[in-house]
């Protein structure tokens, strides 16, 4: 009887929870839910039934409402939200369809065939299917036998082929293969010389080459799994217990996160990964939240390798537009990827047949107590008195990790009480290596386009360029982009013992061409300002871009990969807001020809002064591999900061109260 009663109570509780979840009102920018993916599939399949059509879903994402619609809803969030629409790219009869589906009316709003250059995002399903084709392909089997390798220990991976001036192309990939006998670190044991070409629409091998045989790098010393390591071991690192006596300092309501003086919306997209929207900060003196960032995400990641030989020249990847940062997201490991105080969130995307795929623990959110100092001062200039005031720094971090083939990208958005947003990226994982005959650098008499990392193993030189889309709305939509140039002034009239000093000469960008910036050419502070609002003393409200290292592409502008990746030619671009301009490398990136990129849009040289503008910022790494990067690479970090500049009337964290501290035995007051 008691068991029956417990079961009934459990059912009633489940129904109650379900009613709460099902009645939850969508935020207009919420990520698509599993039920919405299923509904999209149903609606599209009704028009293109499986009995007649072989349709694959390459992309399903939120068709976000227009900005005025969002702001109208935000002014009255209890009102009915705008209709939910999705944007779909599907492959049908070897054509790409762009479809908009209205989820509220269960109807297709538009369906048009794309006739331009390039192909859509690749799906996990077709990459897996393509990688399995060689196992039954007789010429490949013979090549593996010829090398004396165990066929069951060879796996093949997919590589996009780029574009090198061809007028027409088919939707194809190349396959390269790796030997996993003795290690799971497959990328460091390439089987050189074998290349297969797969037609994805036909899902068959259409070209095969076996050009040369070189030694397969050894498995010895390539294992990275902890359970497989053998003595001697490195030092054991001591752990630290993080105690939050007051509990987590942030709240999550649906997809809206509130913490300290920040509030923002966290979304997910199969291509972009994390999307931060509607970030606003509470102004203690004005007693209200003020807009900072309408929408921000990584728009594209360009990774060109520097080996021009037959087996490597085409390796010029666009990891977001070809493989998808969101689709490549991996489940985060508690206490390793994220600290003990982290909260985890799942994410969903659609498979190639439209059914939802769940990524458990795709995000973690945590308060970061890194031992940094928010601000401090020791005053010893007052007689017989020493004053020391210190505030420990605490920030909120949103993290996701995308594993795109061999590389793992750690994506961080860090919010600070001072008003800064720090955007971090960490590169780790496995290097892309080339098998060679050399076992020592003294044997090398030619250009090998990389570093000899181990016997028979070259780590090829390459770049990583990440382009961020940052729709800053600094206390309102209408903003301007200002270059505060730092210029040297010579003192020639003997009015001072000094012979020179520097000053600020401000320049407001009128059009897009005025706002194209290459770092390292001229010192300047770059600020997005609201020219219509000023501080008490008359400065325009602003947010400043504080960049990391100044890295620019070294490829020729007329080289085919760089034509496709021309959005990296400048570190900064500014464009007027246009809902359709989201992807710096274009909507259809695979085998694109560079005719639908940020660099092309910007040629219109539109007006950007006192307009709703978008800041695009590219950060980069020139990667010269070294032996410490092998067999798995310690994290290489970079990033930049968006920092308030005359946004507040004074230090916004002056009155911030320090956290309640837990005193440890070895601490003294």
Backbone torsions as a table, in degrees:
resi	resn	phi	psi	omega
1	UNK	NA	-44.3	-179.7
2	UNK	-63.7	-39.6	179.4
3	UNK	-63.6	-42.2	178.4
4	UNK	-62.8	-41.9	179.4
5	UNK	-63.8	-42.2	178.4
6	UNK	-62.1	-41.2	-179.9
7	UNK	-63.2	-42.8	179.3
8	UNK	-64.2	-41.9	178.7
9	UNK	-63.6	-39.0	178.8
10	UNK	-64.3	-41.3	178.9
11	UNK	-64.5	-44.8	179.0
12	UNK	-61.9	-41.4	178.7
13	UNK	-64.4	-41.4	179.2
14	UNK	-62.6	-42.7	178.1
15	UNK	-63.3	-37.9	179.8
16	UNK	-65.7	-45.4	179.1
17	UNK	-63.0	-42.0	179.4
18	UNK	-60.5	-39.8	179.4
19	UNK	-64.7	-36.1	178.0
20	UNK	-65.9	-44.9	-178.3
21	UNK	-67.3	-45.4	-175.4
22	UNK	-69.5	-25.4	-179.6
23	UNK	-89.6	-3.9	179.2
24	UNK	-61.8	129.3	-177.7
25	UNK	-81.9	129.3	179.8
26	UNK	-63.9	138.1	161.5
27	UNK	-75.5	140.5	-176.3
28	UNK	-58.8	-21.8	-179.4
29	UNK	-102.7	8.2	178.2
30	UNK	-59.4	144.6	174.1
31	UNK	-62.5	157.0	178.3
32	UNK	-66.8	142.5	-179.3
33	UNK	-94.2	164.0	176.4
34	UNK	-54.7	-40.6	-179.8
35	UNK	-67.3	-32.4	177.9
36	UNK	-71.2	-39.2	174.8
37	UNK	-59.9	-43.2	179.3
38	UNK	-63.3	-38.3	179.5
39	UNK	-66.8	-42.3	177.0
40	UNK	-58.0	-46.2	180.0
41	UNK	-58.5	-44.9	-179.3
42	UNK	-62.3	-44.7	-177.5
43	UNK	-64.9	-45.2	-178.4
44	UNK	-69.6	-40.7	-179.4
45	UNK	-67.2	-22.5	176.9
46	UNK	-66.6	-35.0	177.8
47	UNK	-82.3	-36.6	-179.4
48	UNK	-121.4	75.4	-175.8
49	UNK	-64.0	146.9	-177.5
50	UNK	-61.2	-26.0	-179.3
51	UNK	-66.4	-21.7	-177.5
52	UNK	-117.8	-26.6	-171.6
53	UNK	-128.0	142.9	172.5
54	UNK	-103.7	90.6	-175.4
55	UNK	-107.1	137.8	175.8
56	UNK	-122.2	142.6	-179.9
57	UNK	-95.7	110.8	-179.0
58	UNK	-87.7	-29.7	-179.3
59	UNK	-153.9	130.8	168.7
60	UNK	-133.4	118.1	-178.9
61	UNK	-143.3	168.8	178.9
62	UNK	-67.1	129.2	168.9
63	UNK	-88.9	90.9	-170.2
64	UNK	-62.9	142.2	177.5
65	UNK	-63.2	160.3	176.9
66	UNK	-63.9	155.3	-177.2
67	UNK	-56.1	-48.8	179.5
68	UNK	-57.7	-34.4	178.8
69	UNK	-66.1	-41.8	178.3
70	UNK	-63.0	-46.3	-178.1
71	UNK	-66.0	-35.3	177.1
72	UNK	-63.6	-42.3	179.3
73	UNK	-68.5	-38.9	-179.7
74	UNK	-63.3	-30.1	178.5
75	UNK	-71.0	-18.6	177.2
76	UNK	-147.8	72.4	-172.6
77	UNK	-64.8	-12.6	177.0
78	UNK	-83.6	-7.7	178.1
79	UNK	-75.5	170.0	-179.9
80	UNK	-65.4	127.0	-179.2
81	UNK	-68.7	159.0	178.6
82	UNK	-63.5	158.7	-179.1
83	UNK	-57.9	141.5	177.4
84	UNK	-84.4	123.9	177.5
85	UNK	-126.3	151.5	177.5
86	UNK	-123.1	149.4	174.2
87	UNK	-106.7	127.2	-174.5
88	UNK	-122.7	134.5	166.6
89	UNK	-114.5	122.4	-176.9
90	UNK	-128.1	150.1	174.6
91	UNK	-103.2	129.7	-177.8
92	UNK	-149.9	124.3	-179.8
93	UNK	52.8	42.7	177.7
94	UNK	62.8	26.2	175.7
95	UNK	-128.0	152.8	177.4
96	UNK	-98.8	123.7	178.5
97	UNK	-103.6	134.5	171.4
98	UNK	-102.9	114.7	-172.2
99	UNK	-123.9	133.9	172.2
100	UNK	-110.5	125.8	-177.6
101	UNK	-114.3	129.2	175.1
102	UNK	-93.0	113.2	-176.2
103	UNK	-75.4	-23.5	-178.7
104	UNK	-76.1	-32.4	179.4
105	UNK	-103.2	-2.7	-179.1
106	UNK	57.0	42.3	-174.6
107	UNK	-134.1	154.0	172.6
108	UNK	-86.8	120.9	-178.3
109	UNK	-81.2	-40.8	178.6
110	UNK	-151.5	153.2	-179.8
111	UNK	-151.5	105.6	-179.5
112	UNK	-129.4	149.2	-179.9
113	UNK	-89.6	132.6	178.3
114	UNK	-84.2	127.5	-177.5
115	UNK	-113.9	6.6	-177.9
116	UNK	-84.8	-168.9	-179.9
117	UNK	-81.0	150.5	173.8
118	UNK	95.2	166.9	-177.9
119	UNK	-130.0	162.1	-174.0
120	UNK	-77.7	179.8	176.9
121	UNK	-51.6	136.0	175.2
122	UNK	-77.4	148.8	179.2
123	UNK	-103.7	155.2	177.7
124	UNK	-59.0	-40.6	-176.4
125	UNK	-60.6	-44.1	-177.3
126	UNK	-76.0	-29.2	175.8
127	UNK	-66.2	-42.1	178.3
128	UNK	-65.0	-45.2	-178.7
129	UNK	-62.5	-41.7	179.7
130	UNK	-64.7	-40.2	-178.4
131	UNK	-66.3	-20.5	-178.9
132	UNK	-89.8	-13.1	-175.2
133	UNK	-60.5	-39.1	-176.2
134	UNK	-61.7	-23.5	-173.6
135	UNK	-61.7	-21.1	178.5
136	UNK	-117.6	14.3	-177.3
137	UNK	-97.6	114.3	-169.4
138	UNK	-60.3	-45.3	178.8
139	UNK	-58.7	-37.7	177.9
140	UNK	-65.4	-44.7	-179.6
141	UNK	-59.5	-40.5	178.6
142	UNK	-65.8	-38.9	179.3
143	UNK	-64.1	-39.0	179.0
144	UNK	-67.4	-41.6	177.3
145	UNK	-62.8	-39.6	-179.3
146	UNK	-60.5	-29.5	180.0
147	UNK	-88.9	-2.6	178.8
148	UNK	72.1	27.9	-178.7
149	UNK	-101.2	154.5	177.0
150	UNK	-81.8	115.8	-175.3
151	UNK	-56.0	-37.8	-177.7
152	UNK	-69.7	-12.9	-179.9
153	UNK	-102.8	11.2	178.9
154	UNK	-109.5	128.3	176.7
155	UNK	-122.5	151.2	-177.7
156	UNK	-118.8	144.9	-177.7
157	UNK	-124.2	156.7	-172.0
158	UNK	-98.2	144.6	-179.3
159	UNK	-138.4	128.8	175.0
160	UNK	-68.8	153.7	-170.0
161	UNK	-102.3	-7.4	-179.8
162	UNK	72.1	-159.6	178.6
163	UNK	-144.9	132.5	-177.1
164	UNK	-135.6	47.7	173.6
165	UNK	93.6	-1.5	-179.8
166	UNK	-63.3	141.7	178.8
167	UNK	-77.2	-38.8	179.6
168	UNK	-133.1	155.8	-179.9
169	UNK	-151.4	159.9	171.9
170	UNK	-102.6	163.3	-179.7
171	UNK	-81.7	89.6	-174.8
172	UNK	-126.4	160.9	173.5
173	UNK	-129.9	160.3	169.7
174	UNK	-104.9	148.7	175.5
175	UNK	-114.1	133.8	170.6
176	UNK	-122.1	152.4	-170.0
177	UNK	-123.0	158.2	-172.4
178	UNK	-139.9	153.0	-176.3
179	UNK	-107.3	121.6	-175.2
180	UNK	-108.2	12.3	177.3
181	UNK	-65.4	115.4	177.4
182	UNK	92.9	-1.7	-179.8
183	UNK	-164.2	152.6	171.6
184	UNK	-94.2	-2.1	-178.1
185	UNK	-82.8	71.8	-168.4
186	UNK	-64.1	-35.0	-172.7
187	UNK	-68.6	-15.7	179.9
188	UNK	-93.8	4.8	177.8
189	UNK	-127.1	63.7	-178.6
190	UNK	-71.1	143.2	172.7
191	UNK	-95.1	93.9	-173.1
192	UNK	-71.5	154.2	172.7
193	UNK	96.9	-22.2	-178.1
194	UNK	-99.2	125.3	176.3
195	UNK	-133.8	129.4	176.1
196	UNK	-116.8	144.3	176.4
197	UNK	-114.9	128.2	-177.7
198	UNK	-115.6	129.6	171.3
199	UNK	-84.2	113.7	-174.9
200	UNK	-71.4	-32.7	178.6
201	UNK	-69.3	-33.8	177.4
202	UNK	-92.4	-18.0	-174.6
203	UNK	49.2	59.7	176.2
204	UNK	-151.6	157.7	178.0
205	UNK	-77.4	125.2	-176.0
206	UNK	-114.8	-8.5	179.6
207	UNK	-154.1	144.4	-178.4
208	UNK	-144.9	135.9	177.7
209	UNK	-137.6	137.6	171.4
210	UNK	-130.5	94.3	-167.4
211	UNK	-94.2	-34.4	-174.6
212	UNK	-157.6	162.5	177.4
213	UNK	-123.6	124.3	173.8
214	UNK	-129.1	159.4	-178.9
215	UNK	-60.2	140.0	172.9
216	UNK	-77.9	127.4	179.4
217	UNK	-53.9	150.1	-175.6
218	UNK	-70.1	151.5	176.3
219	UNK	-80.2	-24.1	-175.6
220	UNK	-57.4	127.6	176.5
221	UNK	80.9	11.1	-177.5
222	UNK	-105.1	-7.2	-179.1
223	UNK	-69.5	138.8	177.6
224	UNK	-118.7	-5.1	179.4
225	UNK	-70.1	135.7	-177.9
226	UNK	-58.8	-39.0	-176.5
227	UNK	-67.7	-17.3	-177.1
228	UNK	-99.4	-3.2	-179.0
229	UNK	-75.8	147.8	179.9
230	UNK	-125.5	154.0	-179.5
231	UNK	-57.4	155.2	1.9
232	UNK	-79.1	147.0	-179.9
233	UNK	-99.7	159.0	173.6
234	UNK	-75.5	179.2	-177.5
235	UNK	-65.9	144.1	173.7
236	UNK	-78.4	123.6	-179.4
237	UNK	-87.5	131.7	-179.6
238	UNK	-71.9	141.7	176.6
239	UNK	-84.0	169.9	177.2
240	UNK	-136.7	133.3	179.8
241	UNK	-88.5	122.2	176.8
242	UNK	-96.2	117.5	-178.6
243	UNK	-114.1	125.8	174.9
244	UNK	-114.8	92.0	-175.0
245	UNK	-60.7	-25.7	-180.0
246	UNK	-97.7	4.4	-179.1
247	UNK	82.2	178.5	179.1
248	UNK	-59.2	143.8	-178.4
249	UNK	-93.1	4.9	-178.5
250	UNK	-121.7	158.7	177.8
251	UNK	-126.8	145.0	177.7
252	UNK	-120.9	117.3	178.1
253	UNK	-115.0	100.7	-173.3
254	UNK	68.6	-110.1	176.6
255	UNK	-115.6	8.9	-179.7
256	UNK	-97.6	127.9	-177.5
257	UNK	-109.4	131.3	175.6
258	UNK	-121.3	131.5	-180.0
259	UNK	-155.2	132.6	178.5
260	UNK	49.0	-118.3	-180.0
261	UNK	-102.7	12.9	-178.1
262	UNK	-108.8	151.9	172.3
263	UNK	-146.7	131.6	-179.5
264	UNK	-155.9	165.7	179.0
265	UNK	-108.6	134.5	179.4
266	UNK	-110.4	119.5	178.1
267	UNK	-119.0	175.2	-178.5
268	UNK	-141.2	138.4	177.9
269	UNK	-135.9	141.6	-175.4
270	UNK	-61.7	-24.9	-179.6
271	UNK	-96.5	-47.1	-174.0
272	UNK	-84.8	-27.8	-170.3
273	UNK	82.1	-129.9	-177.7
274	UNK	-71.3	138.4	175.0
275	UNK	-126.4	121.8	176.9
276	UNK	-99.7	127.0	-178.2
277	UNK	-131.4	154.9	170.3
278	UNK	53.9	41.0	177.8
279	UNK	-74.9	121.9	178.6
280	UNK	-136.8	155.6	-175.6
281	UNK	-126.0	140.9	-177.8
282	UNK	-80.5	127.0	177.9
283	UNK	-97.2	113.6	-175.3
284	UNK	-62.1	-36.7	-177.0
285	UNK	-79.3	-36.4	179.0
286	UNK	-86.2	-10.2	176.8
287	UNK	57.3	44.4	177.6
288	UNK	-162.1	159.9	172.9
289	UNK	-78.4	141.3	-179.7
290	UNK	-124.2	139.3	-176.6
291	UNK	-66.8	142.7	174.1
292	UNK	-127.7	-58.4	-174.1
293	UNK	-130.0	120.0	177.9
294	UNK	-75.3	-43.3	-177.0
295	UNK	-160.6	136.9	179.1
296	UNK	-148.9	141.5	178.5
297	UNK	-168.4	167.2	173.4
298	UNK	-79.8	117.5	-175.8
299	UNK	-83.5	-37.2	179.5
300	UNK	-160.0	155.1	174.7
301	UNK	-132.4	116.1	-175.9
302	UNK	-106.3	123.7	-176.1
303	UNK	-129.2	87.0	176.5
304	UNK	-91.0	134.5	174.8
305	UNK	-93.7	155.4	-168.1
306	UNK	-106.1	28.4	177.9
307	UNK	-108.9	111.7	-175.6
308	UNK	-87.1	8.4	-176.5
309	UNK	-74.8	169.4	-173.3
310	UNK	-55.3	-40.8	-176.3
311	UNK	-79.5	-10.2	-170.5
312	UNK	-129.4	-18.5	-168.2
313	UNK	-56.7	-30.8	-173.9
314	UNK	-82.7	-5.3	-175.9
315	UNK	-76.8	81.7	-179.2
316	UNK	-136.7	84.2	-165.0
317	UNK	-90.3	149.7	172.1
318	UNK	-119.3	90.1	-166.4
319	UNK	-65.6	-28.9	178.8
320	UNK	-80.3	-51.0	-174.8
321	UNK	-76.4	-23.9	-179.7
322	UNK	-97.2	-42.7	-173.7
323	UNK	-111.6	-24.5	175.8
324	UNK	86.1	114.3	176.8
325	UNK	-64.5	-43.1	179.7
326	UNK	-66.2	-43.9	178.7
327	UNK	-62.9	-26.8	-178.5
328	UNK	-92.8	2.9	179.1
329	UNK	-62.8	143.9	-179.6
330	UNK	-119.6	159.3	178.3
331	UNK	-70.4	129.3	-178.2
332	UNK	-81.3	143.2	-179.1
333	UNK	-93.5	118.6	176.2
334	UNK	-57.2	143.9	178.3
335	UNK	70.5	0.9	177.6
336	UNK	-126.1	-62.5	174.2
337	UNK	-71.1	-29.5	-175.0
338	UNK	-141.1	150.7	-176.7
339	UNK	-74.4	176.7	-173.8
340	UNK	-64.5	-25.0	-177.0
341	UNK	-91.2	12.2	-177.1
342	UNK	-79.3	148.2	170.8
343	UNK	-109.4	136.2	-174.8
344	UNK	-108.0	145.5	178.0
345	UNK	-129.0	143.9	177.1
346	UNK	-88.2	164.6	175.7
347	UNK	-139.4	160.9	-177.3
348	UNK	-137.0	145.8	169.3
349	UNK	-141.9	173.6	-177.8
350	UNK	-99.4	136.7	174.4
351	UNK	-74.3	179.7	-177.9
352	UNK	-66.2	-20.9	176.5
353	UNK	-97.3	7.6	174.3
354	UNK	91.7	-7.4	-179.6
355	UNK	-79.2	148.9	-176.3
356	UNK	-72.5	143.9	175.7
357	UNK	-118.7	129.3	-178.2
358	UNK	-97.6	133.6	170.1
359	UNK	-110.3	104.6	179.4
360	UNK	-69.4	141.0	177.1
361	UNK	53.5	43.7	180.0
362	UNK	-69.5	-33.5	179.0
363	UNK	-119.1	151.0	161.8
364	UNK	-130.0	145.5	178.2
365	UNK	-125.6	129.8	-178.1
366	UNK	-153.6	152.9	171.7
367	UNK	-81.9	129.0	-173.9
368	UNK	-99.6	110.1	175.6
369	UNK	-105.7	84.2	-170.8
370	UNK	-96.9	4.8	-178.4
371	UNK	81.7	12.8	178.0
372	UNK	-82.4	166.2	-178.0
373	UNK	-109.7	126.4	178.1
374	UNK	-71.9	-50.6	170.4
375	UNK	-162.5	158.9	178.4
376	UNK	-159.6	161.6	169.6
377	UNK	-161.7	135.7	170.2
378	UNK	-111.8	121.7	-179.2
379	UNK	-108.2	115.7	178.9
380	UNK	-119.3	10.9	-177.8
381	UNK	-85.7	-8.5	178.3
382	UNK	-89.1	126.7	-176.9
383	UNK	-54.9	133.8	174.4
384	UNK	60.0	26.9	179.7
385	UNK	-150.9	136.7	173.2
386	UNK	-124.3	123.1	-178.8
387	UNK	-112.5	126.6	176.0
388	UNK	-127.8	121.6	175.9
389	UNK	-124.6	126.6	-179.4
390	UNK	-136.1	139.6	172.3
391	UNK	-121.2	120.5	176.5
392	UNK	-68.8	144.4	-177.9
393	UNK	-89.4	135.2	172.7
394	UNK	-130.8	138.3	178.3
395	UNK	-134.2	168.2	177.0
396	UNK	-113.3	128.7	-176.5
397	UNK	-115.9	133.0	168.9
398	UNK	-109.3	124.8	-173.3
399	UNK	-128.4	142.2	169.7
400	UNK	-141.8	149.5	175.2
401	UNK	-120.8	127.3	175.5
402	UNK	-111.3	124.3	175.5
403	UNK	-104.4	104.8	-178.8
404	UNK	-103.6	94.3	-177.4
405	UNK	66.1	-115.3	-175.2
406	UNK	-85.0	-22.8	-175.4
407	UNK	-98.0	142.1	171.7
408	UNK	-109.7	127.4	179.8
409	UNK	-112.1	120.1	178.3
410	UNK	-94.3	114.3	-174.8
411	UNK	-106.1	118.0	-179.3
412	UNK	-120.7	137.5	165.5
413	UNK	-117.5	119.3	-175.2
414	UNK	-119.0	122.6	-178.8
415	UNK	-105.4	130.9	-176.9
416	UNK	-115.7	145.4	-179.7
417	UNK	-60.0	-22.2	179.1
418	UNK	-70.7	-9.2	-178.3
419	UNK	104.5	-9.6	179.7
420	UNK	-76.0	149.2	168.5
421	UNK	-120.8	119.3	178.0
422	UNK	-104.6	127.5	-179.4
423	UNK	-108.9	115.4	-175.2
424	UNK	-114.2	150.0	174.9
425	UNK	-137.3	133.6	176.9
426	UNK	-120.2	132.9	179.4
427	UNK	-107.7	124.0	176.1
428	UNK	-149.0	-171.3	-178.4
429	UNK	108.0	-143.4	-172.0
430	UNK	-117.1	136.3	176.2
431	UNK	-69.4	150.4	169.8
432	UNK	-82.9	115.3	-173.8
433	UNK	-119.4	161.8	179.9
434	UNK	-118.7	133.5	176.3
435	UNK	-78.4	133.8	-179.4
436	UNK	-138.1	173.4	179.2
437	UNK	-82.6	-17.9	-170.8
438	UNK	-74.9	143.1	174.9
439	UNK	-119.4	-6.6	178.9
440	UNK	-152.2	147.8	-175.6
441	UNK	-65.6	-21.9	178.9
442	UNK	-65.8	-19.7	179.9
443	UNK	-82.1	-14.7	-172.3
444	UNK	-84.2	119.0	-179.9
445	UNK	-119.0	7.6	-177.6
446	UNK	-136.2	171.3	176.9
447	UNK	-75.5	119.7	179.8
448	UNK	-105.9	1.9	171.4
449	UNK	62.5	28.7	179.3
450	UNK	-179.4	-164.7	-177.2
451	UNK	-112.3	135.3	173.6
452	UNK	-74.9	111.1	-174.3
453	UNK	-94.6	-32.3	179.7
454	UNK	-158.1	176.5	179.2
455	UNK	-58.0	130.6	177.2
456	UNK	64.8	20.7	-171.9
457	UNK	-133.9	114.9	175.9
458	UNK	-108.1	125.4	169.7
459	UNK	-87.6	112.4	-170.9
460	UNK	-77.9	137.6	176.1
461	UNK	-59.9	144.3	179.2
462	UNK	-163.6	173.7	178.9
463	UNK	-122.1	158.4	166.6
464	UNK	-130.4	118.7	176.2
465	UNK	-121.6	118.1	178.6
466	UNK	-107.9	126.1	178.8
467	UNK	-108.9	120.7	-179.3
468	UNK	-97.2	138.4	171.8
469	UNK	-96.5	120.4	-175.3
470	UNK	-132.3	96.6	177.7
471	UNK	-87.7	83.3	178.9
472	UNK	-75.9	130.1	171.8
473	UNK	-121.8	85.3	-173.0
474	UNK	-75.7	98.7	-178.3
475	UNK	55.0	32.5	179.5
476	UNK	144.2	166.8	-174.5
477	UNK	-75.3	-41.9	-173.5
478	UNK	-79.5	109.9	-176.8
479	UNK	-128.5	168.8	173.7
480	UNK	-132.5	157.8	178.8
481	UNK	-107.4	122.4	-174.8
482	UNK	-118.1	130.8	171.7
483	UNK	-100.2	111.2	174.4
484	UNK	-90.1	88.7	-176.6
485	UNK	-72.4	134.4	177.7
486	UNK	-95.8	111.6	-173.0
487	UNK	-119.7	139.9	179.6
488	UNK	-80.4	132.5	177.1
489	UNK	-114.1	126.8	177.3
490	UNK	-86.6	135.2	175.2
491	UNK	-93.2	109.5	-174.2
492	UNK	-114.0	-7.7	-175.1
493	UNK	-100.6	12.8	177.6
494	UNK	60.4	24.9	179.0
495	UNK	-78.6	-9.9	-177.8
496	UNK	-148.7	151.2	172.8
497	UNK	-63.4	-21.1	177.9
498	UNK	-71.4	150.2	176.6
499	UNK	-103.6	-12.7	-179.0
500	UNK	-163.3	163.6	172.2
501	UNK	-159.6	168.9	174.7
502	UNK	-115.7	153.8	179.3
503	UNK	-139.1	173.9	-178.3
504	UNK	-103.5	127.4	174.2
505	UNK	-118.1	109.8	-174.5
506	UNK	-85.1	142.6	-179.3
507	UNK	-138.4	118.0	179.6
508	UNK	-91.7	125.7	-179.4
509	UNK	-69.9	126.8	179.5
510	UNK	-88.3	-41.9	-177.4
511	UNK	-131.3	174.3	-176.6
512	UNK	-57.7	-38.4	-177.9
513	UNK	-64.9	-28.0	178.6
514	UNK	-70.0	-18.8	-171.7
515	UNK	-106.6	9.8	177.0
516	UNK	-83.6	119.6	-172.6
517	UNK	-123.2	131.1	168.9
518	UNK	-112.0	119.6	-176.1
519	UNK	-66.8	150.4	175.5
520	UNK	93.0	-9.2	-178.5
521	UNK	-89.8	-33.6	-175.8
522	UNK	-154.4	127.4	-179.1
523	UNK	-68.8	131.5	-179.5
524	UNK	-161.6	152.0	167.7
525	UNK	-100.7	132.8	-175.1
526	UNK	-107.9	121.9	-171.9
527	UNK	-132.2	133.5	167.7
528	UNK	-94.3	120.4	-175.2
529	UNK	-118.5	158.5	168.8
530	UNK	-101.2	104.1	-175.0
531	UNK	-71.9	-6.4	-175.9
532	UNK	-99.7	-3.8	-178.1
533	UNK	-136.0	140.1	-175.2
534	UNK	-132.6	157.2	173.5
535	UNK	-72.8	176.0	-178.9
536	UNK	-60.0	-31.7	-178.4
537	UNK	-95.3	3.4	169.6
538	UNK	104.8	4.1	176.8
539	UNK	-83.4	145.9	176.2
540	UNK	-69.9	139.6	172.8
541	UNK	-59.5	140.3	-179.1
542	UNK	-156.3	164.2	170.2
543	UNK	-131.6	131.5	-173.5
544	UNK	-103.5	142.6	172.6
545	UNK	-90.2	117.6	174.4
546	UNK	-106.8	102.4	-173.5
547	UNK	-78.7	166.9	171.0
548	UNK	-87.7	-138.8	-179.2
549	UNK	-68.9	148.0	-179.3
550	UNK	-85.9	102.6	-178.2
551	UNK	-124.9	128.6	180.0
552	UNK	-128.2	156.8	179.5
553	UNK	-65.0	146.4	179.2
554	UNK	-108.4	-2.5	175.9
555	UNK	-72.7	153.3	175.1
556	UNK	-64.0	142.5	-178.7
557	UNK	-61.7	-25.4	-179.1
558	UNK	-94.6	5.5	174.5
559	UNK	-73.7	139.0	-173.3
560	UNK	-56.0	-45.4	177.6
561	UNK	-59.9	-37.3	-177.8
562	UNK	-74.9	-26.9	172.9
563	UNK	-62.0	-42.8	177.7
564	UNK	-70.0	-33.7	-178.4
565	UNK	-102.1	29.8	-175.6
566	UNK	-63.7	-15.6	177.3
567	UNK	-66.3	-12.6	176.8
568	UNK	-91.7	-2.1	-178.0
569	UNK	-62.2	-27.9	176.1
570	UNK	-120.1	148.2	175.1
571	UNK	-76.6	-25.7	-179.5
572	UNK	-136.1	134.8	169.3
573	UNK	-129.7	152.5	172.2
574	UNK	-133.1	127.7	-179.9
575	UNK	-127.9	156.0	171.4
576	UNK	-69.1	145.7	-179.2
577	UNK	-57.9	130.9	175.9
578	UNK	-145.7	116.0	-175.1
579	UNK	-53.5	-32.0	-176.1
580	UNK	-80.5	-13.3	-177.6
581	UNK	-97.2	85.4	-177.0
582	UNK	-116.4	-35.8	-170.8
583	UNK	-106.7	112.0	-173.1
584	UNK	-59.2	-31.1	179.7
585	UNK	-92.9	3.9	-178.8
586	UNK	101.5	164.7	-178.9
587	UNK	-73.7	-39.4	-179.4
588	UNK	-111.5	96.2	-168.0
589	UNK	-92.6	-37.9	-177.6
590	UNK	-58.8	118.6	-177.6
591	UNK	61.4	25.8	176.6
592	UNK	-65.9	164.9	-177.5
593	UNK	-118.2	16.9	174.4
594	UNK	76.3	16.6	-178.0
595	UNK	-99.0	4.8	178.0
596	UNK	-139.5	61.7	-178.4
597	UNK	-124.4	169.9	175.4
598	UNK	-53.7	-39.0	-179.3
599	UNK	-63.4	-34.2	179.4
600	UNK	-76.5	-44.8	179.3
601	UNK	-57.3	-39.9	-174.0
602	UNK	-70.2	-16.3	178.7
603	UNK	-64.3	-18.7	177.7
604	UNK	-68.5	-16.1	174.7
605	UNK	51.9	52.3	-177.4
606	UNK	-74.0	160.8	178.9
607	UNK	-72.3	138.3	-178.6
608	UNK	-130.9	1.9	-179.0
609	UNK	-80.3	127.7	-179.8
610	UNK	54.2	46.1	179.5
611	UNK	-127.0	169.7	170.4
612	UNK	-76.7	108.8	-170.8
613	UNK	-120.0	159.9	177.2
614	UNK	-121.4	130.8	174.9
615	UNK	-96.4	128.9	175.7
616	UNK	-112.6	126.3	-177.4
617	UNK	-128.1	126.9	178.9
618	UNK	-107.1	126.6	172.2
619	UNK	-112.3	153.6	-174.2
620	UNK	-146.8	162.8	175.8
621	UNK	-135.0	123.7	164.7
622	UNK	-88.8	115.1	-172.8
623	UNK	-104.6	109.1	171.0
624	UNK	-99.5	101.7	-175.2
625	UNK	-58.8	147.6	176.2
626	UNK	-133.4	169.7	-173.0
627	UNK	-65.2	-26.3	177.0
628	UNK	-68.1	-16.4	177.3
629	UNK	-80.7	-1.6	-172.3
630	UNK	-119.7	137.9	5.1
631	UNK	-88.2	-11.2	173.3
632	UNK	-134.1	144.3	-166.7
633	UNK	-93.1	124.4	170.6
634	UNK	-59.0	147.3	-173.2
635	UNK	-60.3	127.9	173.2
636	UNK	-103.7	121.4	-170.0
637	UNK	-110.9	149.0	175.0
638	UNK	-153.7	-177.7	178.3
639	UNK	154.2	-166.5	-179.2
640	UNK	-158.5	175.8	-175.4
641	UNK	-132.9	140.1	168.2
642	UNK	-104.7	115.9	-168.8
643	UNK	-124.7	132.1	179.3
644	UNK	-60.0	136.1	-179.1
645	UNK	-134.4	101.1	-173.6
646	UNK	62.3	23.2	175.5
647	UNK	-77.1	-37.0	176.9
648	UNK	-106.1	161.1	177.9
649	UNK	-77.6	-19.5	175.8
650	UNK	-162.4	-177.0	-178.7
651	UNK	-52.9	115.7	-175.8
652	UNK	-73.1	-12.9	-179.9
653	UNK	-109.5	17.6	177.4
654	UNK	-58.2	-41.4	-176.1
655	UNK	-101.8	11.7	177.6
656	UNK	-66.3	128.6	-178.9
657	UNK	-84.6	135.9	179.8
658	UNK	-66.8	155.0	179.4
659	UNK	-66.9	154.9	172.1
660	UNK	-64.6	128.8	-173.2
661	UNK	-100.6	145.8	171.2
662	UNK	-99.8	119.7	-176.4
663	UNK	-86.6	128.7	179.1
664	UNK	-96.7	158.5	-175.5
665	UNK	-55.8	-32.4	-176.4
666	UNK	-91.4	10.1	178.6
667	UNK	-96.8	143.4	175.0
668	UNK	-122.9	147.2	-179.9
669	UNK	-86.8	NA	NA
